[in-house]
Amino acid sequence: MTEIVREGALGASHPAAIPVLRPLLPDAKAIAPYLEKIDASRIYSNFGPLADEFQGRLAQSLGVAPDFALATSCGTSGLIAAILALAPSGDGRRRLAVMPSFTFAATAVAAERCGLRPYFADIDPVTWALDPERLLKCPVLDRTAVVIPVAPFGRPLPQSDWLAFEERTRIPVVFDSAAAFAVTEQNPASHIGRIPSVFSFQATKSFGVGEGGGVVCADPERMRKMRTAINFGFYGARDSLMPSLNGKMNEYSAAVGLAAFDRWETKLAAIGRVASLYRARFAEAGLAERFLTWPEIDGSYALLRAADRGEREALMGAFDKDGVEYRLWYGEGVHRQTHFAEAEHEELLRTEAICGNLIGIPVAPDLSEDSILRVVRAATSVSGRIPVEGLRRKGTA
Ligand SMILES: *Cc1c(COP(=O)(O)O)cnc(C)c1O
């Protein structure tokens, strides 16, 4: 794979753009054995054997019994099932879902699909997540049906602090841990427990199956309700018992998921390699502290922190000029998105400050050294403490 079109190929030195994210899922060969099992079983969905096996591997990698994992059709459907199970919307006065605005739109979308209205609370400047301690003073708690903290860019949430919040307030908590599977797996004990953790296995997350998700929760009663909610409200009999949806994982996605587990160690090693290369280059450029990626956050994100909004604009300009794609993953916050602009929120000073200076830069398990160097050079041309020339000499290897 050559990402830089060499001089001459296009007549001039015209580098091909480096995509901000190039997902890498198991190839056809890796998936084939599982597809053959589907051909043999002729079970295609409805809690089939592959989804069951996938749940087992999910549970195992997060250190819980197989019954504590539920495979879902995507992260959003997992969130909806968890909210429906824990916070039935029938409770008249409690119609709000408290969540950060510093997230992907799906958090708010899921709450809305459950008949709740998002209320955006500000984040902690260090963890970039909701602060359970501070939230105790949130003025809308008596109207709140559920709190949905988000694991920012996949940095997992502390189970014990949020359990304490639940006990104090009696308000159920659902973790939007969509991007957090990989980091959680490194130390599941502090992050997995009674509070459901909802994961996304969307292709762009580091553990991807295409479209898919999972919920892990160490509480049998909550699991039973979520299993019911994800399948038309059925539990055993064909009798709809509760508000629900169809959010089950089908056997084909489970096949990809199982192949992804087979290759997971190799993929994580590749992600780790890209992370170290990036770190080394940013360190040489004097920008180590500005850079964030795996294993602090999910390997599907590489983030550069600008000093302020002005520098972010300058960085985006430099990236545009050098053919480096970038993405503002959480945009300016969900409260800035058209559909959610009318939603209630508190003052979101920290959210706005942090959103204003974060840029997602290119990342992929097989991102080349050349590409990494090009990204770092472009960043250094704006923010570097050492001259770009110095870096260029070092980087010709
Ligand atoms: C990816 C993501 C989701 C949505 O997951 P899907 O599997 O795409 O439905 C939800 N919340 C956050 C924070 C995400 O990053």
Ligand as a Chemical Component Dictionary entry (heavy atoms), coordinates in Angstrom:
data_LIG
# 
_chem_comp.id                   LIG 
_chem_comp.type                 NON-POLYMER 
_chem_comp.pdbx_formal_charge   0 
_chem_comp.three_letter_code    LIG 
# 
loop_
_chem_comp_atom.comp_id 
_chem_comp_atom.atom_id 
_chem_comp_atom.alt_atom_id 
_chem_comp_atom.type_symbol 
_chem_comp_atom.charge 
_chem_comp_atom.model_Cartn_x 
_chem_comp_atom.model_Cartn_y 
_chem_comp_atom.model_Cartn_z 
_chem_comp_atom.pdbx_ordinal 
LIG C1 C1 C 0 -20.015 4.769 17.800 1  
LIG C2 C2 C 0 -20.769 5.389 18.916 2  
LIG C3 C3 C 0 -22.131 5.101 19.134 3  
LIG C4 C4 C 0 -22.991 4.374 18.142 4  
LIG O1 O1 O 0 -22.718 3.057 17.952 5  
LIG P1 P1 P 0 -23.354 2.355 16.647 6  
LIG O2 O2 O 0 -22.842 0.951 16.756 7  
LIG O3 O3 O 0 -22.835 3.072 15.460 8  
LIG O4 O4 O 0 -24.827 2.427 16.781 9  
LIG C5 C5 C 0 -22.728 5.622 20.269 10 
LIG N1 N1 N 0 -22.053 6.400 21.134 11 
LIG C6 C6 C 0 -20.767 6.709 20.950 12 
LIG C7 C7 C 0 -20.065 7.569 21.960 13 
LIG C8 C8 C 0 -20.068 6.232 19.827 14 
LIG O5 O5 O 0 -18.795 6.565 19.650 15 
# 
loop_
_chem_comp_bond.comp_id 
_chem_comp_bond.atom_id_1 
_chem_comp_bond.atom_id_2 
_chem_comp_bond.value_order 
_chem_comp_bond.pdbx_ordinal 
LIG C1 C2 SING 1  
LIG C2 C3 SING 2  
LIG C2 C8 DOUB 3  
LIG C3 C4 SING 4  
LIG C3 C5 DOUB 5  
LIG C4 O1 SING 6  
LIG O1 P1 SING 7  
LIG P1 O2 DOUB 8  
LIG P1 O3 SING 9  
LIG P1 O4 SING 10 
LIG C5 N1 SING 11 
LIG N1 C6 DOUB 12 
LIG C6 C7 SING 13 
LIG C6 C8 SING 14 
LIG C8 O5 SING 15 
# 
